[in-house]
């Protein structure tokens, strides 16, 4: 059963390794907000309290890091991208791509089709507890069917884009999409 859940080239760990490109932001929830943007225009912004009042969803899923570890049966709670769109009064996504912008200057690009229909979330809890800053707290993107760098830590702003643009790691040679089942780790994979 486990073999069918682990993409090629991955190994299973019970640990939760911490990998970051720079210092860990220590954002307090009192100072946290999440913005949804269309280009440079603000569509909607939520404070921590407003975000916590949105419909909450809990998922149990496997996650796969580009550095080859996989962790099975992780439990996350947060707001699905679909519920975020509804809360912003959007009947459908206005553009086909988003860039997730994060504290610490990190960003990652994701096609909207990989976020809708329950495929993507903004999560605030891991295993029933607030997400630790080292793991992306207070809030991170969760796109578990892609390599975990696409589940951007410390997310603060989601910007819709008409055309795809590369984010932080994608500009440094990581694969633009990051499907673990196709081992799309780096450009050319």
C-alpha positions in Angstrom: 0.0 0.0 0.0 2.8 2.5 1.0 4.6 1.9 -2.3 1.6 3.1 -4.3 1.7 6.3 -2.2 5.4 7.1 -2.6 6.5 8.7 -5.9 9.6 7.4 -7.6 13.0 8.4 -6.1 11.4 9.2 -2.7 11.9 7.6 0.8 9.4 7.7 3.6 10.2 9.4 6.9 8.3 9.9 10.1 10.3 13.1 10.8 9.3 16.5 9.5 12.6 17.9 8.0 13.0 21.6 8.0 14.5 23.2 4.9 14.6 27.0 4.3 16.5 29.3 2.0 17.0 32.0 4.7 16.1 33.0 8.2 12.8 31.9 9.6 10.3 34.7 9.8 8.6 35.0 13.2 5.3 36.6 12.2 2.8 37.1 15.0 -0.8 36.4 14.2 -1.7 39.9 15.4 0.4 41.2 12.5 -0.6 38.6 9.9 -3.0 39.2 7.1 -3.6 37.5 3.8 -4.3 39.5 0.6 -5.8 38.3 -2.7 -4.8 40.4 -5.6 -5.6 40.6 -9.3 -2.5 42.1 -10.8 -1.7 45.1 -8.6 -5.3 45.5 -7.4 -6.5 44.3 -4.0 -9.5 42.0 -4.3 -9.8 41.2 -0.6 -7.7 41.1 2.5 -8.3 39.1 5.7 -6.9 39.7 9.2 -6.0 36.6 11.3 -9.4 36.7 13.0 -11.3 37.2 9.8 -9.4 34.3 8.2 -10.1 32.0 11.1 -13.8 32.8 10.8 -13.9 31.4 7.2 -15.1 27.8 6.6 -12.3 25.5 7.9 -11.5 22.2 6.3 -9.3 19.4 7.6 -7.4 17.1 5.2 -5.2 14.0 5.7 -2.6 13.8 2.9 0.9 12.7 2.0 3.6 15.3 1.2 6.7 14.9 -0.9 9.8 17.1 -0.8 12.0 17.7 -3.8 14.9 16.6 -1.5 13.4 13.1 -1.7 11.7 12.7 1.6 8.0 11.8 1.8 5.8 12.0 4.9 2.6 10.0 4.9 -0.7 10.8 6.6 -0.1 14.4 7.5 -3.2 16.3 8.9 -3.7 20.0 8.0 -6.5 22.4 8.7 -7.3 25.7 6.9 -9.3 27.3 4.2 -9.6 25.7 0.8 -8.8 27.9 -2.2 -12.4 27.4 -3.3 -13.7 28.8 0.0 -11.2 31.7 -0.3 -12.6 32.6 -3.8 -16.2 32.5 -2.4 -15.2 34.7 0.5 -13.8 37.2 -1.9 -17.0 37.2 -3.9 -15.4 35.5 -7.0 -17.6 33.0 -8.9 -14.5 31.7 -10.7 -10.8 32.5 -10.7 -10.1 35.7 -12.6 -6.8 34.4 -14.2 -5.2 31.0 -14.8 -2.1 31.4 -12.6 -1.2 32.7 -9.2 2.0 33.8 -7.5 2.1 33.1 -3.8 4.2 35.8 -2.0 5.6 35.1 1.4 7.3 36.7 4.4 11.1 36.5 3.8 10.8 37.3 0.1 9.9 33.8 -1.0 7.4 33.2 -3.8 6.2 30.3 -5.9 3.9 30.1 -9.0 1.0 27.6 -9.3 -1.6 27.1 -12.0 -5.0 27.9 -10.6 -6.3 24.5 -11.8 -4.0 22.9 -9.2 -5.7 24.9 -6.4 -9.4 24.7 -7.2 -11.7 21.7 -6.6 -10.2 21.1 -3.2 -6.7 20.6 -4.4 -5.1 23.6 -2.6 -5.5 25.3 0.7 -4.1 28.0 3.0 -3.4 26.0 6.2 -2.9 27.3 9.7 -2.8 24.0 11.7 -0.7 20.9 11.5 -1.8 17.8 13.5 -4.4 20.0 15.3 -1.9 22.6 16.5 -0.8 26.0 15.1 1.9 25.6 12.5 5.3 26.3 13.9 7.3 29.1 12.2 9.9 26.6 11.0 7.2 24.8 9.1 5.7 27.9 7.6 3.5 29.2 10.4 1.4 31.0 11.0 0.0 30.1 7.6 1.3 28.3 4.5 0.0 27.2 1.2 -0.7 23.5 0.8 -0.7 21.9 -2.6 0.1 18.3 -1.6 0.0 16.7 -5.1 3.1 18.9 -6.1 6.6 18.9 -4.5 6.4 20.6 -1.2 8.3 23.7 -2.2 5.0 24.7 -4.0 3.3 24.6 -0.5 4.9 28.0 0.3 5.7 28.8 3.9 4.7 32.1 5.5 2.2 33.0 2.8 0.9 36.5 2.9 -0.4 37.4 -0.6 -1.9 35.4 -3.5 -1.6 37.3 -6.8 -3.6 36.2 -9.9 -1.7 36.4 -13.2 -2.8 36.1 -16.8 0.5 34.3 -17.7 2.8 32.1 -15.8 5.8 33.6 -14.1 8.5 31.8 -12.2 8.8 32.1 -8.5 11.9 32.0 -6.2 13.1 28.4 -6.6 11.7 28.1 -10.2 13.9 31.0 -11.2 16.9 29.2 -9.7 16.6 26.0 -11.7 13.8 24.1 -10.0 11.1 22.6 -12.3 8.4 25.1 -13.1 5.6 22.7 -12.2 7.0 20.1 -9.8 5.0 16.9 -10.2 6.6 14.3 -7.8 5.1 11.4 -9.8 7.1 12.5 -12.9 10.1 13.5 -10.8 10.0 17.1 -12.0 12.6 18.3 -9.6 14.7 20.6 -11.9 14.5 22.3 -15.2 14.7 19.6 -17.9 13.3 16.8 -15.8 
